[in-house]
């Protein structure tokens, strides 16, 4: 099969012939219908995250089950699935507490080793001399490929009338953004909310706040088109950070600060801004992921005296098997916007171009279609 492989920052990503081994126990094989291009993939390409290399890229996608491994009873060939980049083990202390997005075995095995749960990979390439090179799984998914093998808990069955080439974005951008609002922050009706960054995740924080009944939703970005999109997704006010001091503009709209501030970008400056924007008892939520090693600062006294909180939101604190089908249902009942998130579709061979577009800031989500 064909798949997009990252070697190192000095080598362009390439569409490569890759061998995909059959699924083992509690795994499934999925034909990928569409895969979303996300900033996490950009972090890998830029070398800003240290991941087991070389990996097959991609972590957001949807497709159709083509084969099931031993012991799989919850899925069958032909089932439509959204891929989850946190396939909870169901056995660690976090899963048993209902904190599936923090699954310990995902962190220590799948992410740290670039393998599936048994510590081995299903991906390899053949050299000209007949030798074989093992490739790594990226976040347990590797969706920039014609097919994937994933843990059964990472393939979430969804209704068959939902278009797979749209709901692919639910697997990361939508679940992460809306989950940050509903699960992590637990935004209350009537609240004031600011969202810094209106990319794929940020727009879903905006519409998550709308669904939660927030009264004031302030969207912040430097791209006018993204601010227009934010209004479509539910923003009541917009702030163009390129047009003046961001904090001054936000406080002109919310003089005493906001109840919830979401950093959907993940830079030290935007995290610090989110904390500064809080009113008394407010909550800052860090959703966007920074480069490895970056730090932000705040004044602990202000935080303590104001009764404020800083929360990290990993994958929207979702329970994949519950939240992902529910989000698909909301889309199918016209409660949730997905189609405007998709800026375009490209073949796998144009993965590098799609990442360049994302880096330039002009697109929301491009889907790679094998």
Beta strands, then each sheet from edge to edge (+ up, - down):
strand 1: 2-6
strand 2: 14-17
strand 3: 19-20
strand 4: 27-36
strand 5: 55-56
strand 6: 60-68
strand 7: 80-83
strand 8: 123-126
strand 9: 132-134
strand 10: 136-137
strand 11: 147-151
strand 12: 155-157
strand 13: 192-196
strand 14: 216-221
strand 15: 237-240
strand 16: 258-263
strand 17: 278-286
strand 18: 309-312
strand 19: 342-346
strand 20: 365-368
sheet 1: 2+ 1- 5+ 10+
sheet 2: 3+ 8- 9+
sheet 3: 11+ 4- 6+ 7- 12+
sheet 4: 11+ 4- 20+ 19+
sheet 5: 15+ 14+ 13+ 16+ 17+ 18+
end
